[in-house]
């Protein structure tokens, strides 16, 4: 596997360029980090961030499913592709 393929093979399977995939993955990761911090604060002070973690998971899941459906309709990626 070439260096170029190392960075572009997976993004291509989900219909993205390296830059697009990087931006999406960093965005997902950042939201997950923030939600994780909110969950830890919630563990210490249960009255705070009551729905933040579950709402974030739901939104990210919905975004992934929407992307999968859009890509499979265009024929760019299989319906089971993981968008990260």
Buried (B, 14 or more C-beta within 10 A) or exposed (E): EEEEEEEBEBBBBBBBEBEEBEEBBEEBEEBBEEBEEBBEEBEEEEEEBEEBBEEBBEEBEEBBEEBBEEBBEEEBBEEEBEBE
